Amino acid sequence: MSMYEPQARAHFEDPRTAGAPQRPANLTRAVYAAIATATLNVISAIGIIVSGTDAIKEQIAANSNMGSAPISPDEVDIQSDRFESLQMIYSGLAYSTIFWSLVLILLAWLALRGGGAVRIFATIIVIVSVLFKAVSPFITLPTLTLVADVLVVVLGLAAAIFFFGAGGKAARQGR
């Protein structure tokens, strides 16, 4: 008679996942919405860079002089100080948008690691971006830019809401 009793097979768990806190679903949603917002911001900025000259001509033509009737965009002098000033503003806006979009993508990726301060900075960038894009219907911009800006507002608001939700009760339970 043997004293050996068969034992159940040992189940080994991956030590990296055993007991590891789950990432809050709102954080994942926030990161994807922030990355989509940043991508649409870059598309919007490219639209300004590519079609900015036409948009500036339309802006000047619609507001040619104080109180006078609008003129044709073809009549706008592209060598004027007004045109060059607007071109500098548009291009500066486009290039700064690309820069801050790249920063937002980096911060969103780092937010997946769970940094609270990173989520706050990403949320601030998203909110400022939404505020700038909410003004765009009142400025003469290319159609591609306007469509991208509307989507930025919608996704940016969603990202901000999800970032705030990611720091709530679910995130504290996972720690």
C-alpha contacts under 8 A as a table, 3 or more apart, distances in Angstrom:
res1	aa1	res2	aa2	distance
13	E	17	T	7.54
13	E	18	A	6.17
14	D	17	T	5.52
14	D	18	A	5.94
15	P	18	A	5.07
16	R	20	A	6.91
17	T	20	A	5.06
21	P	174	G	4.72
21	P	175	R	5.97
22	Q	174	G	5.83
23	R	27	L	7.07
23	R	28	T	7.43
23	R	112	L	7.90
23	R	171	A	7.40
23	R	174	G	7.16
24	P	27	L	5.37
24	P	28	T	6.81
24	P	166	A	6.24
24	P	170	A	6.17
24	P	171	A	5.78
24	P	174	G	7.58
25	A	28	T	5.21
25	A	29	R	6.25
25	A	166	A	7.61
26	N	29	R	5.00
26	N	30	A	5.93
26	N	162	F	5.13
26	N	163	F	6.90
26	N	165	G	6.09
26	N	166	A	5.03
27	L	30	A	4.97
27	L	31	V	6.14
27	L	111	A	7.78
27	L	112	L	7.06
27	L	162	F	6.37
27	L	163	F	6.04
27	L	165	G	7.56
27	L	166	A	4.77
28	T	31	V	5.19
28	T	32	Y	6.31
28	T	112	L	7.02
29	R	32	Y	5.26
29	R	33	A	6.05
29	R	159	A	7.23
29	R	162	F	6.50
30	A	33	A	5.10
30	A	34	A	5.95
30	A	158	A	7.22
30	A	159	A	4.43
30	A	160	A	7.02
30	A	161	I	7.69
30	A	162	F	4.78
30	A	163	F	5.32
30	A	166	A	7.81
31	V	34	A	5.06
31	V	35	I	6.11
31	V	108	A	5.08
31	V	109	W	6.88
31	V	111	A	7.19
31	V	112	L	7.17
31	V	159	A	7.07
31	V	163	F	7.91
32	Y	35	I	5.14
32	Y	36	A	6.11
32	Y	108	A	7.95
32	Y	159	A	7.88
33	A	36	A	5.05
33	A	37	T	6.02
33	A	155	L	5.68
33	A	156	G	6.82
33	A	158	A	6.77
33	A	159	A	5.00
34	A	37	T	4.91
34	A	38	A	6.13
34	A	104	L	7.13
34	A	105	I	7.14
34	A	108	A	6.47
34	A	122	A	7.88
34	A	126	V	7.04
34	A	155	L	7.28
34	A	156	G	6.46
34	A	159	A	5.43
35	I	38	A	5.05
35	I	39	T	6.12
35	I	104	L	7.22
35	I	105	I	5.39
35	I	108	A	6.74
36	A	39	T	5.04
36	A	40	L	6.16
36	A	155	L	7.24
37	T	40	L	5.18
37	T	41	N	6.11
37	T	126	V	7.76
37	T	151	L	7.68
37	T	152	V	5.12
37	T	155	L	5.84
37	T	156	G	5.78
38	A	41	N	4.92
38	A	42	V	6.32
38	A	101	S	4.56
38	A	102	L	7.04
38	A	104	L	6.43
38	A	105	I	6.44
38	A	152	V	7.93
39	T	42	V	5.17
39	T	43	I	6.39
39	T	101	S	7.11
40	L	43	I	4.94
40	L	44	S	6.05
40	L	148	A	5.59
40	L	149	D	7.39
40	L	151	L	7.36
40	L	152	V	6.18
41	N	44	S	4.98
41	N	45	A	6.15
41	N	97	T	6.59
41	N	98	I	6.97
41	N	101	S	6.46
41	N	148	A	7.02
41	N	149	D	7.15
41	N	152	V	6.74
42	V	45	A	5.02
42	V	46	I	6.14
42	V	97	T	6.84
42	V	98	I	5.25
42	V	101	S	6.64
43	I	46	I	5.10
43	I	47	G	6.23
43	I	145	T	7.23
43	I	148	A	6.90
44	S	47	G	5.06
44	S	48	I	6.46
44	S	94	A	7.87
44	S	144	L	6.70
44	S	145	T	4.27
44	S	146	L	7.45
44	S	148	A	5.54
44	S	149	D	6.58
45	A	48	I	5.03
45	A	49	I	6.25
45	A	93	L	7.74
45	A	94	A	4.44
45	A	95	Y	7.01
45	A	97	T	6.43
45	A	98	I	6.57
45	A	145	T	7.10
46	I	49	I	4.99
46	I	50	V	6.02
46	I	94	A	7.10
47	G	50	V	5.23
47	G	51	S	5.80
47	G	52	G	7.32
47	G	142	P	6.51
47	G	144	L	6.01
47	G	145	T	5.38
48	I	51	S	5.37
48	I	52	G	4.64
48	I	90	Y	6.95
48	I	91	S	7.25
48	I	94	A	6.34
48	I	141	L	7.07
48	I	142	P	6.64
48	I	145	T	6.64
49	I	52	G	5.36
49	I	90	Y	7.81
49	I	91	S	6.28
49	I	94	A	6.64
50	V	53	T	7.84
51	S	54	D	5.70
51	S	55	A	6.53
51	S	142	P	6.18
52	G	55	A	5.06
52	G	56	I	6.06
52	G	87	Q	7.30
52	G	90	Y	6.96
52	G	91	S	7.81
52	G	141	L	7.34
52	G	142	P	7.17
53	T	56	I	5.17
53	T	57	K	6.23
53	T	87	Q	7.17
54	D	57	K	5.09
54	D	58	E	6.24
54	D	73	P	7.95
54	D	142	P	7.96
55	A	58	E	5.08
55	A	59	Q	6.10
55	A	140	T	5.70
55	A	141	L	5.32
55	A	142	P	6.10
56	I	59	Q	4.94
56	I	60	I	6.16
56	I	83	F	6.86
56	I	86	L	6.63
56	I	87	Q	6.87
56	I	140	T	7.29
57	K	60	I	5.25
57	K	61	A	5.94
57	K	73	P	5.16
57	K	74	D	7.58
57	K	76	V	6.07
57	K	78	I	7.89
57	K	83	F	7.54
58	E	61	A	4.99
58	E	62	A	6.03
58	E	72	S	7.98
58	E	73	P	5.35
58	E	140	T	6.87
59	Q	62	A	5.37
59	Q	63	N	6.33
59	Q	139	I	7.71
59	Q	140	T	5.63
60	I	63	N	5.10
60	I	64	S	5.30
60	I	73	P	7.53
60	I	76	V	7.03
60	I	83	F	7.49
61	A	64	S	5.06
61	A	70	P	5.58
61	A	71	I	4.94
61	A	72	S	5.81
61	A	73	P	5.13
61	A	75	E	7.77
61	A	76	V	6.53
62	A	70	P	4.84
62	A	71	I	6.65
63	N	66	M	7.25
63	N	70	P	6.21
64	S	68	S	6.96
64	S	69	A	7.43
64	S	70	P	5.86
64	S	71	I	6.58
65	N	68	S	5.47
65	N	69	A	7.83
71	I	75	E	6.83
71	I	76	V	7.96
72	S	75	E	5.44
72	S	76	V	7.30
73	P	76	V	5.50
77	D	80	S	5.57
77	D	83	F	7.29
78	I	83	F	5.62
78	I	84	E	7.16
79	Q	83	F	6.76
79	Q	84	E	6.88
80	S	83	F	5.34
80	S	84	E	6.34
81	D	84	E	5.12
81	D	85	S	5.93
82	R	85	S	5.14
82	R	86	L	6.21
83	F	86	L	5.24
83	F	87	Q	6.05
84	E	87	Q	4.95
84	E	88	M	6.15
85	S	88	M	5.14
85	S	89	I	6.31
86	L	89	I	4.98
86	L	90	Y	6.06
87	Q	90	Y	5.14
87	Q	91	S	6.03
88	M	91	S	5.28
88	M	92	G	5.88
89	I	92	G	5.13
89	I	93	L	6.06
90	Y	93	L	5.13
90	Y	94	A	6.18
91	S	94	A	4.95
91	S	95	Y	6.11
92	G	95	Y	5.30
92	G	96	S	6.02
93	L	96	S	5.30
93	L	97	T	5.99
94	A	97	T	5.09
94	A	98	I	6.37
95	Y	98	I	5.11
95	Y	99	F	6.32
96	S	99	F	4.99
96	S	100	W	6.14
97	T	100	W	5.27
97	T	101	S	5.95
98	I	101	S	5.07
98	I	102	L	6.29
99	F	102	L	5.29
99	F	103	V	6.40
100	W	103	V	4.89
100	W	104	L	6.05
100	W	125	I	7.48
101	S	104	L	4.93
101	S	105	I	6.25
102	L	105	I	5.11
102	L	106	L	6.36
103	V	106	L	5.14
103	V	107	L	6.16
104	L	107	L	5.04
104	L	108	A	5.93
104	L	122	A	5.86
104	L	125	I	6.75
104	L	126	V	7.67
105	I	108	A	5.12
105	I	109	W	6.17
106	L	109	W	5.19
106	L	110	L	6.22
107	L	110	L	4.96
107	L	111	A	5.97
107	L	118	V	5.95
107	L	119	R	7.37
107	L	121	F	7.51
107	L	122	A	5.78
108	A	111	A	4.94
108	A	112	L	6.80
108	A	118	V	7.67
108	A	119	R	7.31
108	A	122	A	6.38
109	W	112	L	5.56
109	W	113	R	7.64
110	L	113	R	5.48
110	L	114	G	7.42
110	L	115	G	7.15
110	L	118	V	6.84
111	A	114	G	5.19
111	A	115	G	5.47
111	A	116	G	7.46
111	A	118	V	5.64
111	A	119	R	5.60
112	L	115	G	7.61
115	G	118	V	5.26
115	G	119	R	6.46
116	G	119	R	5.18
116	G	120	I	6.42
116	G	167	G	7.28
117	A	120	I	5.04
117	A	121	F	6.32
118	V	121	F	5.19
118	V	122	A	6.08
119	R	122	A	5.09
119	R	123	T	6.00
119	R	163	F	6.36
120	I	123	T	5.08
120	I	124	I	6.23
120	I	163	F	7.84
121	F	124	I	5.07
121	F	125	I	6.30
122	A	125	I	5.18
122	A	126	V	6.16
123	T	126	V	5.01
123	T	127	I	6.08
123	T	159	A	7.51
123	T	160	A	5.38
123	T	163	F	6.56
124	I	127	I	5.16
124	I	128	V	6.15
125	I	128	V	5.24
125	I	129	S	6.03
126	V	129	S	5.03
126	V	130	V	6.15
126	V	156	G	5.62
126	V	157	L	7.74
126	V	159	A	7.39
126	V	160	A	6.60
127	I	130	V	5.03
127	I	131	L	6.21
127	I	156	G	6.87
127	I	157	L	7.28
127	I	160	A	6.82
128	V	131	L	5.08
128	V	132	F	6.28
129	S	132	F	5.21
129	S	133	K	6.12
129	S	152	V	7.92
129	S	153	V	7.93
129	S	156	G	7.59
130	V	133	K	5.05
130	V	134	A	5.98
130	V	152	V	6.62
130	V	153	V	4.93
130	V	156	G	5.97
130	V	157	L	7.13
131	L	134	A	5.17
131	L	135	V	6.86
131	L	153	V	7.92
132	F	135	V	5.56
132	F	136	S	6.97
133	K	136	S	5.18
133	K	149	D	5.36
133	K	150	V	7.23
133	K	152	V	7.10
133	K	153	V	6.39
134	A	137	P	7.03
134	A	149	D	7.54
134	A	150	V	7.57
134	A	153	V	6.62
135	V	138	F	5.81
135	V	139	I	7.23
136	S	139	I	5.23
136	S	140	T	7.70
136	S	141	L	7.33
136	S	146	L	6.81
136	S	149	D	7.14
137	P	140	T	7.42
137	P	141	L	7.92
137	P	146	L	6.81
141	L	145	T	6.38
141	L	146	L	6.47
142	P	145	T	5.30
142	P	146	L	6.41
143	T	146	L	5.05
143	T	147	V	6.22
144	L	147	V	5.32
144	L	148	A	6.17
145	T	148	A	5.12
145	T	149	D	5.95
146	L	149	D	4.98
146	L	150	V	6.30
147	V	150	V	5.31
147	V	151	L	6.49
148	A	151	L	5.15
148	A	152	V	6.09
149	D	152	V	4.86
149	D	153	V	6.27
150	V	153	V	5.23
150	V	154	V	6.52
151	L	154	V	5.15
151	L	155	L	6.04
152	V	155	L	5.24
152	V	156	G	5.46
153	V	156	G	5.10
153	V	157	L	6.05
154	V	157	L	5.42
154	V	158	A	6.40
155	L	158	A	4.98
155	L	159	A	6.05
156	G	159	A	4.99
156	G	160	A	6.14
157	L	160	A	5.15
157	L	161	I	6.18
158	A	161	I	5.16
158	A	162	F	6.10
159	A	162	F	5.08
159	A	163	F	5.98
160	A	163	F	5.08
160	A	164	F	6.27
161	I	164	F	5.23
161	I	165	G	6.21
162	F	165	G	4.84
162	F	166	A	5.94
163	F	166	A	5.01
163	F	167	G	6.81
164	F	167	G	5.67
164	F	168	G	7.07
165	G	168	G	5.29
166	A	170	A	7.15
166	A	171	A	6.02
167	G	170	A	7.55
167	G	171	A	5.58
167	G	172	R	7.36
168	G	171	A	5.64
168	G	172	R	6.57
169	K	172	R	5.20
169	K	173	Q	6.25
170	A	173	Q	5.23
170	A	174	G	6.41
171	A	174	G	5.24
171	A	175	R	6.69
172	R	175	R	5.45
